[in-house]
Amino acid sequence: MAASQSSSAVGNTNIMLAIFEKKTNTVDLYRPLRNYIAFHYSEREAQNLEDDLQTLKQLRSDIERHSDPSLPARRDLFVTYFKALCQVETRFPISPEPEHVNALTFVWFDAFKSKLKASQQNIHLEKGSVLFNLGAVHSQIGLSFDRNTVDGRRQASHAFMGAAGSFAFLRDNASMKISVGSSTTLDLSAECSGMLEKLMLAQAQECVFENTIAKGSTPGVCAKISRQVGLYYEEALAALNVAPLNQHFDKSWIVHVQLKAAIFYAEACYRYGLELHEKEEIAEEIARLKSAVSVLTEAKKNSRGAAAQLLDAINKLEANINRNLERAVKENDRVYLMRVPSPSSLSPLPAFAMVKPMVMSEVLDASKEKMFTSLVPDNSAKALSRYTEMVDHIIRTQAEKLQQASELTRVRLKEMELPDSILALEGNFTLPTNLKEDVEAVQISGGPAGLEAELQQLKDLRRVNQELLVQTEELLQKESREDAQFRSQFGTKWTRPQSSTLTKNLLDRLNRFAGNLKQASESDARIERSVREHSALMAILDARPIESALPSLARPIMSFDQNEDAIVGSLKQSLRQLETLGAQRAGLEDMLREMKRKDDILPKLMTSTGSYEDLFKKELAKYDHICEEIGQNIEAQEQLLLQIQAQNDEFSALFNLEDYKASREKSYKQIEAAIAKFREIKDNINEGLKFYVTLQDAITNVKQQSNDFVMTRNIQCREMIEDVQRQVAGLSFQDKNSGGFNNNYPPVGNQNQRPNTQTDPRHQTPYYQQSEQPPVPSYGHPPPPYGSSHHQPPPPYQIPPSSASPYPPPQVHQQPPPNHDYGQPAYPGWRGQYYNAHTHPQQQQQPQQPASGPRPPYTIPSPYPPPHQGGYYKPQ
């Protein structure tokens, strides 16, 4: 390359690539298509379309035979045939299906490996191959021009852009459909067509670069155009170096593209270096030139098989770059003394694309083709479908305008907080929906005022549980005192076990219940304290309606011109006008849809002899007046919204709306905080109620066991007394002796009986009525035998308890073993075994027996969650 900037090492390299066409086998389109028309339409229709069938047959024959050697004629042939194929595709289903055109099989060979071929029974392979050949012909046309002239380079660049457009159209519209077929070739793949597109763009940009050099453009412009040439070649090289293309193309292709990429990168560095030298940016110039030399040196290592012209161009360019580099280094060493940056620190070279793929959608548009047009079954139906689409487009467009206008109104009014501020001034303001629903739920549940009643329920339940504990403990203590009294009187003859050894488990459980009650009492106190501390906060929830507790938008205290009513009145009037416009929009949309429903032009289409377009234009005109009204409505709304904005600004300033908003938001937050605190307290109370109800069941259960235990011990006591009396009397029991003995030991079963009463226990009135009360199982487990081993105590019977017991006789039920643990851990979160899965199944199912003492205040099932599922005793 010469040192002059007007010359270029690549300007004399006329080495570019062209693509060869794909080859195909002969296919007869005429007979299968004609048979399809005759079978599915009529023989007459087939005769009418004879010219179209012959034209299609001739086009396919010309494709196969290369009848015209002219490249432009070949290009036009492929364009015409592709449009004909588009007409065939919409009218003839070509596939192996029995009802389709199944006698056609298209065969095409790979353009780069001619031994490979694809065979498919669909039109996609045919169309894709035609597109490939169209791109190939464009590339051959570009290569045919004389690129030693400005006009030749311009025409070549245009042809290469046509090739790039053809390959891009192939990639976007046919490659995917072809790949679905049973067999295909790699040259029609998206990867290959994309690579060929970049290669053709590189060659088109290269022609532009050659013209730029010839015109004597500045080094900076030349550098940008050259760099873009290199970028296109680099993209093509990247596709060639990876699967599936890396094993499909000849090695010379890859070498050619690689050398081209290196040459134009170095050319860009060379041209950019000339511009840097003029700006005296010697350091960067040296770095750019060194980078170019490095790239060229690396490219020459892999240049085996490259064209001699390319190698000569590299050598010339490298000589020019080294000469400029040597000059720049000397100047820097002697004059500038700049630090040369490393190549890696340099910014990318600027690039400018001067070419783009030709838009082939317009070139290949077949919508105006007349081939096979008569095969449309019903022209009137087709026209009606088109007219319907046009009407739908009008209605859809106008409906979107109306919806956008309504949405704009909603958003603008929300931003201005209208009409809420007007309603607040009139006292009709309401809470936000979510907040109002929460307040209503609180009020329905009783509100803060109802918490006192629920706290009283807690107290009542706690009192009932405490009373049950006391009664049960007194019952066991009384039995224990009686046992101790007889043990003292009879001494060693009183051989039954002491009460304390038998009631230990019951007393332990009662003690644990007492501990639970103590902790529950502390939790109740915390709840009561929380209610007192937050009563002022929650008081707002008792306001009915809740809006009465909100701040009101009041008129200004002082006003100089007394125009408040006028301002409010004008704003209300504008809002009413806006509402009227909204109603009009709804009516206009309904009118459009009703007009479409009644719009039936099918009779006119069937009788029309003129152009459908004229008829469509005339019929669509009846929608114009509604569209005009919609436009006027939207315009009027825009003007009215501007007016409302100004009026609202005046209203806000006069009534100090900002302060009102701030106080209102503060009230909202207070209500939200009150609701949260109320729910917290309510949940704790509910948990406590459930706790007491559950604990009451457990204590009642233990009390029932204690009653059974006492009854059993009373029966054993009488039998023990009789046994002792028999021992004393030598197994001879006389009424007198027994009477005397009984005078010394009062019976256990009746505490009110006088000690000196002369009665025979065998003839006493029984404690039970056998005809009325069935027997019940003994308490816990059978007591140990007293006295001789052959003497077994009689089964316990339902004996009425003494007058001191507050409970009536228990009903028949199965009691769990005495060693069953009815204790529970300290509350919170306690889980007594009387309600969990380990409780005796019969015990879980048996009803609780009513007591003669105070009844529990709550006998229905608690609606609250079990105490072990919440955090009732959490810090308040």
Secondary structure as UniProt FT lines:
FT   TURN            5..6
FT   TURN            11..12
FT   HELIX           30..40
FT   HELIX           43..48
FT   HELIX           50..65
FT   HELIX           71..91
FT   TURN            98..99
FT   STRAND          106..109
FT   TURN            114..115
FT   STRAND          117..120
FT   HELIX           123..144
FT   TURN            147..148
FT   HELIX           150..173
FT   HELIX           175..179
FT   HELIX           186..188
FT   HELIX           190..214
FT   TURN            215..216
FT   HELIX           219..240
FT   TURN            243..244
FT   HELIX           245..247
FT   HELIX           251..278
FT   TURN            279..280
FT   HELIX           282..301
FT   TURN            304..305
FT   HELIX           308..331
FT   HELIX           332..336
FT   HELIX           343..345
FT   HELIX           360..363
FT   TURN            367..368
FT   TURN            371..372
FT   HELIX           373..375
FT   HELIX           379..416
FT   TURN            417..419
FT   HELIX           420..425
FT   TURN            426..427
FT   HELIX           433..444
FT   TURN            445..447
FT   HELIX           448..450
FT   HELIX           451..490
FT   HELIX           491..493
FT   HELIX           499..502
FT   HELIX           504..533
FT   HELIX           535..538
FT   HELIX           539..542
FT   HELIX           546..549
FT   HELIX           564..598
FT   HELIX           602..607
FT   HELIX           612..620
FT   HELIX           621..623
FT   HELIX           624..654
FT   TURN            655..656
FT   HELIX           657..728
FT   TURN            729..731
FT   HELIX           735..744
FT   TURN            751..752
FT   TURN            755..756
FT   HELIX           761..763
FT   TURN            770..772
FT   TURN            789..790
FT   TURN            803..804
FT   TURN            818..819
FT   TURN            833..835
FT   TURN            837..838
FT   HELIX           841..845
FT   HELIX           867..869
FT   TURN            872..873
//
